């Protein structure tokens, strides 16, 4: 199956050897998005809620570049630095995603790139 890379104006470039989004058939796989402000290239300062908002906005930018919206997301995976932040992250997450919610996993990890508090990856469908 041929892959097609998504290029999103206004998104942060990858910080490693990967694509930010790849189409495989009718599925779009978006690499983990951290709370990097695309305008400055730096981590959004502040709380886990501030960082969650930015991570979701970064995902949304890539989806829009591919002609999709958050409603097209069928699966998401959250990587979080501290499970004590689960409730705060859920509140932000619920303000962007509507029922029926995507399937989701949430994993506490020891460390994330640039020492951010949250990272979000998604799979979306046309």
SULRANOR-V334670 format. One record per helix or strand. SS is the DSSP state (H for helix, E for strand). FROM is the first residue (numbers start at 1). LEN is the number of residues. If there is no record, write none. Layout:
ss/from/len
SS/FROM/LEN
SS/FROM/LEN
//
This chain:
ss/from/len
E/3/3
E/21/4
E/27/8
E/36/2
E/42/2
H/48/18
H/70/3
E/73/8
H/83/14
E/103/6
H/113/3
E/118/8
//
